[in-house]
Amino acid sequence: MKRITRNRRLTAEEAAKYKAIREQVAEELPDLIARHHERLATLDHLEELLRQLKAAREAKGLSLSDLTEITGMDRSALSKLETGQRANPTVETLVRYAAAVGKRLVVSLTDA
């Protein structure tokens, strides 16, 4: 963290303002960190799903070109999906890919 050097002392009002901000950050930080970890766990689930789809494609002996013909999706888009370069695929994309490799996408909802 870069240290800020001031050429004057803070006024009481400025010091109170910065103190209030630091307290607010300290109060909100644990929740922000927890939400961040939840999002990372969700992304891990998505990465696992993409690994499973790729494995299913390979198990069927399909190339990306074959999958392009079946799904009508762009080959580079499919490649980016499999390598994780497309960070936020739509449900429709996942459903089409799954159907092309003989799978069915199942989405579930759990308590937080």
C-alpha positions in Angstrom: 0.0 0.0 0.0 1.3 3.4 -0.9 1.7 5.7 2.1 0.3 9.2 1.7 2.3 12.1 2.9 0.5 15.3 3.6 2.1 18.7 3.9 -0.4 19.7 6.6 -2.2 18.2 9.5 -5.8 17.0 9.0 -8.6 19.1 10.4 -10.7 17.5 13.1 -13.5 17.2 10.6 -11.3 15.5 8.0 -9.9 13.1 10.6 -13.4 12.2 11.7 -14.4 11.6 8.1 -11.5 9.3 7.4 -12.0 7.5 10.7 -15.7 6.8 9.8 -14.6 5.5 6.4 -12.0 3.2 8.0 -14.6 1.9 10.5 -17.1 1.3 7.7 -14.6 -0.6 5.7 -13.6 -2.7 8.7 -17.3 -3.5 9.3 -18.1 -4.5 5.7 -14.8 -6.2 4.8 -15.6 -9.7 6.3 -18.9 -9.8 4.4 -17.2 -8.7 1.2 -14.6 -11.4 1.6 -17.2 -14.0 2.2 -19.2 -13.0 -0.9 -16.0 -13.1 -2.9 -15.2 -16.7 -1.7 -18.8 -17.7 -2.6 -18.3 -16.3 -6.1 -15.0 -18.2 -6.5 -16.7 -21.4 -5.4 -19.4 -20.8 -8.1 -16.7 -20.3 -10.7 -15.1 -23.5 -9.6 -18.4 -25.3 -10.2 -18.6 -23.7 -13.7 -15.0 -24.8 -14.5 -15.8 -28.3 -13.4 -18.9 -28.3 -15.6 -16.8 -27.2 -18.6 -14.3 -30.0 -17.9 -17.1 -32.5 -17.8 -18.5 -31.2 -21.1 -15.1 -31.4 -22.8 -14.6 -34.9 -21.4 -18.0 -36.0 -22.8 -17.1 -34.5 -26.2 -13.8 -36.4 -26.2 -15.4 -39.6 -25.0 -17.8 -39.4 -28.0 -14.9 -38.9 -30.3 -16.1 -35.5 -31.4 -13.8 -32.7 -32.5 -14.5 -29.0 -32.1 -15.3 -28.9 -35.8 -17.8 -31.7 -35.3 -19.4 -29.9 -32.4 -19.6 -26.7 -34.6 -21.6 -28.6 -37.1 -23.9 -30.1 -34.5 -24.5 -27.0 -32.5 -24.2 -24.3 -35.1 -21.9 -22.4 -32.7 -18.6 -20.9 -33.8 -15.5 -23.2 -33.3 -13.5 -20.4 -31.7 -16.3 -19.8 -29.2 -16.4 -23.5 -28.3 -12.7 -23.5 -27.9 -12.8 -20.4 -25.6 -15.6 -22.0 -23.6 -13.6 -25.2 -23.0 -10.4 -23.3 -22.1 -12.2 -20.9 -19.7 -11.4 -17.9 -21.8 -15.2 -17.2 -22.1 -15.9 -16.4 -18.4 -19.6 -16.1 -18.5 -21.4 -18.5 -20.9 -25.1 -18.3 -21.2 -27.3 -21.1 -20.1 -28.5 -21.6 -23.7 -24.8 -22.1 -24.8 -24.3 -24.7 -22.1 -27.6 -26.5 -22.9 -26.7 -26.6 -26.6 -23.2 -28.0 -25.9 -24.6 -30.6 -23.4 -27.2 -31.8 -25.9 -24.6 -32.1 -28.6 -22.6 -34.5 -26.5 -25.6 -36.5 -25.3 -25.9 -34.8 -21.9 -28.6 -32.7 -20.2 -27.8 -29.6 -18.2 -29.4 -29.6 -14.8 -29.5 -26.4 -12.8 -30.3 -26.5 -9.1 -30.9 -24.0 -6.3 -29.6 -24.4 -2.8 -29.8 -22.3 0.3 -27.0 -19.8 0.8 
